[in-house]
Every structure is written in structure tokens, then in C-alpha cells.
């Protein structure tokens, strides 16, 4: 039976436990995407806190694929020194770090992207701030290559793995979703065609890093939007990836316009509110051979333990580690009280205004003490 603190291996990457810090935006990079010492320290704290694997905040592979300020970029060789220092900060603390690669597609704006956003189709949908330009086939090929070059750089810089962001309404998810993909060429229509961009990205990344380097994906099991991606289509994509050697699938769900079923839900007050993507995880887990991670409101050790034993290979969390970088170590040492995170989402507000996310509640508590 699987245990939370099993040591495991994903394609040669040794992990000390089954707890994963899921990717979240930190807002701690320079305007051009260059990582800072502050971000390196943030990841170093997570590594010292005992989490098995750190997945970085979503990192853009081309400048027009940026969405938020302070977001990391891996679109250039110019950040090599800073990237290596960031990786070293994690390795010095006996941690493992995976970089998440993303293109925001239509889920950005002209000011941030430096041009009119690009998306599978020029459509007006709630999750797009403006109507984007539809990608040409030449654009598609260039973005596929950008993912491959980002992965190549990541491996050269010492990252232990790469993860493709195929969830939460970003470009790979936009191709998968019939709501945002209205194309009539080989990239649109059937789920197999809507999966084509994803598979081309995966194959290009795999070619760039080789068969003995971990390549993973964060995949929406469902978008929870009218006309968006549904679980039956997500399973087709998952099975295609599994057949071609993906090393792990992290199952998530929702987009910024999914209302109460958004990726980062509030009001998680009891164990019954936790593990809100578990049904999606179970459906995908039943169809693939690769390890499966699931994310979605985990707060209680008992829920984490049960899901590890019965359903998923790894549990991913983001907001709890913002408040408690040492949560994994606390649980490992025997204090199994739930995570202190109250799921208020206030942690993201400072990132927009003060150069980096932090737990507002924890800071208030410290100031009061």
C-alpha cells in the first residue's frame, strides 16, 4: 500500500515523499522574466520544508505568452546564471525542482504580451481579456519549438524535470477546448485534432531532453465551463500522452471563469470540501499507466493519506505551502494537524502590488504575536 512518505522515482528522479508543491504564480521575477534571489530563496525554503518535489510557477516560453507581472520566463539564454542559482538553492537544501512551461495564449492582454494575444481561434470568450489573433500554422510551429527550447534550457540549467501546463485555460488547454478552438484545419474539430498541438509540443520537448529526463503535464480533466473541455475528451488526451511515454500527469480542473469550480476554490472548511478534482483523477488514473498526481484543496493529512492509498500516486498543493513552507516536514515529524491555510486567496494580492506572494493571514498573526 502506498504511503505519503514513500521514497519514489519518476524516470530517474528520486523523490523523498509523495507530496508535491503544485505550480503557482509567485510574482517574484524581473519585468523581463528574469528570476530573482528572492524567488531562489522562496524555493529554497520550500525545499528545506521537506516537500518531495517543487514545481515552479508557470514560466513563459515566448514573450507574448506572458500573463502576469513578475512571471518567470525561459525564452532566452540570457537568464542562465540566475536560473542555475535558483536550481542550486533547491539542490543545496536537498530538494528537487521541476519547471512548468506555459504559453498564456489568449488568456493575456496586449499590454502584457507586447502585441495582440495569440490563440487557437480569434474568438470572444469570457476568459479572454480581448479578442486574440488566431494562430497560423507557422505560428503554431514556432510556439512548439519555443516549448522545446525552453525544455532544453531547463535541462541544461539543472532542473530535475519539466512540466507542460495543459490546464486552467492556457494555450494547450485552449487547443483542447471546443469553446476556444474553432479551427477547421488539422488542429480543430475532433478531439484527436484538438489534441494535436499538445502532442506536437510533447514530442518536441521529449526530443529536446531525451527519454531519460522526466517530462510531465498538468492537465485539466474538465474546464467546468459551458462548451469547454469535458472529462471524456481529457481522457483521450491523457491516453495519447501515456502511450507516448509521459512520465506523470497532474490532474486539475477549471479556468478563471469557472465560478465556484475555479482552480483555486475558496471556503474549504472541512475535509468533505477537499480533493475537489478527485473524480477527474480517478477517471484518468483508470486509463493510464504513468503516475498520476491530483491537486485541489487538500488540507487534512487524513484526506491526503487516504487518496494516496486509494487513488493517486502523488498529492499536489499550492496555497498551503505559501502559508507553511515546512508543512511536509511538520507532517513527517508527527504533527498531523491540518494545513493552516484558510483558502482565502488573499496571498495572491501582494504579488500584484508588492513584488511577491505571501500569506496575509500568517503575516497578521506574526504582527499580532
C-alpha angles and dihedrals in degrees: 000000000000118000128202091238099045116133108237141178128223109191093323096322108121115213125192095214144355096262117110129190101226118220118272133165112261103181092219103123133094120265091265093051098262111150117240136217087252091062092046089053091048091055091043089057090052091051092050087049090067104246112156097226133010117209110198126232114278108289121205120232095198129027095244087055092068118111113173136030117265092026118149122246132201097180096111141044089229094089096056097113094048092045092052091049090051092051091045091054088059096042092048087059092050093253137134124228132197122190119223115220121207147164113201093210111183092350093091136059137247094255093055096037095046089230139037107303120258124227139159090266137012095247135145109232131154095252093057116079089209139001105281131211114262113245119250118220087254090054090050092053092049093051091048088054091048090057089050093050091047090053091047091053092047092055092046091051092054103256109157095223145347129235125200115220105230097156146069098046100299124138101283089046090046090059091048094049119084087207094065099024111072095151121143097200130080091295096058143055113035121051088247090057092043087053092052096090091049092050092047090051092048094048092048092049092047091051090050096051103028134234096287097061122084115253116180138170138216103217131185111233087196136354096217090220130115107268094005133121115309130200096256091059092042089056090055090055092045093051091049091052092046092051090054096048110267107173100217140353121214108203118215137150145207139041133236089274097049093101113206089004095059119138093257106042124191131218098048095162104150139025091262089065092055131090092034094169094049096108090054090048092052093051093051095040089057091057104044139060099208122091115279127212125192131202131188128113102327111169108141124074091217092057091046091050094048094049091048091051097044112022124008137039094219138018119220125202133173115170096044089059091052089062096033117027086174097053095114092051092048091053092044091053091055105264098123098173112136121271112279092231111119095195095239095138091220089125091079096057096072089053090064094047112023108033103265147026123264137161107272093195093052091050091050090050093051092048090050092048 
